[in-house]
Amino acid sequence: MTAIKFPELEQLERIIEQLGDRAQTEVIEKIQYQDHEFPIHCITLGSTQPDAPVLAFFGGVHGLEKIGSEVILSYMQTISQLLDWDQEFLTRLEKTRLVFVPLVNPVGVYLGTRCNGNGVDLMRNSPVEGVGSTRIYSGHRITPHLPWYRGDQLKMEKEAQALCRVVDRHLFNSPLSIALDLHSGFGIQDRLWFPYASRLTPFAFIAETVALKELFDRCYQHHIYKIEPTCREYVINGDLWDYLFDEFVRRFTDERLFLPLTLEMGSWLWLRKSPMHLFSRHGLFHPLLPHRQQRIFRRHFLLFDFLHRSLLYPEKWTRLKPQQKIDYEKKALGLWYE
């Protein structure tokens, strides 16, 4: 079994080398495909205290949407330079922990496919069943030769299990954690999605989510994101974040809070500007022109910074009084569920 390299993995390995002993790096899984072996790396920075709040980044769940991995790698590259001189950022890391899994599906990124090497769509791979009207793109078990194949009903893929282990180890054990999973390929506007994707019902931390949204709206009045539950756009089967969130609620009844978010970068806008890119394998999911790629690389750093600071100063959105919680839940119903 031989290791194989591709640009995103090579870039990640260079960043790991730059970070040196300032980060903890672990190969959480090795994926075999044909005669090759592909590692899944997890990189952590910052506090090792169990009560430190955690912000985690995941990319490349769909290999064809490699811009998500590349945005995370760009952010990690920036961080590797900030660590050399930015005392304020170093102070942040004394109180928080950052977790990065930029290449959840390395075979998919290498091949340029949505699925993994077994033909499975990892974001349809959990046992969660969608409620209500679903379509073939919601996830099916007909054949791996069609997109959106869910895989074996009894066992999740190694890549999905690896992601779940990272969440269980680094996020579930923290009193306050946010996961941000980066995707592309839907709509002309960047969206920030939260659970549920499988059903048209509010999730347990909807009040805190509205409070965080209002804080973001107030501080950055001209931000680019449409913030909503995934189910506003479509309902799917097997969503990993629904599965993990329900597992979190089932296991933990204390005061800890886990907020899984998905950044869905609106790639239709790239196609509107360059329609011929639709005939390229990556054209629907990835900005092909260099200047557009660079714009996307830096476009979301403000959001990353805001989420990091929201963990450092969570009082305004996590410590809600009973009446505040009721008021925010009513706002959520009016915004998204009526």
Steps between C-alpha positions, in 0.01 A plus 500: 500500500658827388425855614386737229522877484275765347515882528269545799673227701843638414390847610365360827827319568696822440278686747542222757876536461476879545291461815754262650456429868256789539226263380404141572459293185350154478412269211153395614439255216672351197279437199597227255404548138627260235875472572527833682458630852356841589535654850236707677678757717363674807691810618431671833629833630460677829395403849505138609270570796183289486277802572643711214243597236566344159461621142544221244528520120417213262548498123498266204211282614395517137823467304366690200444804726870541569472877540388427858828323572697775329333777704589316821858449382524871417380585851748256654779660296403840641495362853845347456630852433300670777655265754839661434404849617133558591486505879126561505439187295736301722303620803181376335652157453586481870125500569360312197578207275488489119454168322552443127409202281542655154484177298225279640469316167853495355419243232210713377719811488771307315256354247286811470184312599218584737509153657780308667685208342207267569254723317339622824383856561634555852245772579222245437674218688360516854196297617280814529189483281349811348143584604246596235557550130840384375649456153779285356749779583389470862692172517420148377627141519424400140856474364840667553501579129248780562587819692383540860541129583473450878702181537454210740208550735677321785848654486618851422803557278845537657515870410164569667604304808826698519310831490268374776798401716650848470170660599453259791852555629550872450153657489269287709742515792506881498236711677469720188586400144427599142563284193522663157477267199586664166316408178419655162258450214163646600347837412639842416537609863725369775294329765569418862290196587417341834298184592280345404555373147277196553183662631310828508521550875707733723802343668584524870722810484286706265473788752878524536537481121266795451688694769830428323349599164378832641843568644659432161238711319553787741878499478523440125191656347617436144613140534440266207330202665146372500463328838235229521436132583605263222144368473386836361666404171466120494452199726757221482565154641812404689630847592809455718442818699141408583629162613772655717272764645234245597774285654621802699150574632448135590825471693536836674241662723726755666559863399737436211415631153594358160417698185567331161501746209543448127644769275348442156686716251268613220680374192220584255624857510836385363320322216286803421819695437666214305225268363742289295651370825190283531668265251799452731496226763560750781320794341173467692671470838834677475607847377734423212648845435801586722376847600163354601668227704706759687188702573328195649810412704478828689123553485408306813778595743273758666249224580774275639626782719150580626429138593832477682427815701144385572652209693723731700211729596187282498294683760280687250382191314537194723394619844139584424243563770177296477297785349778582253504137392124505440524826304780368277312176436198704386727700268632175354150374429420825319824503304522141385218266595169666412 
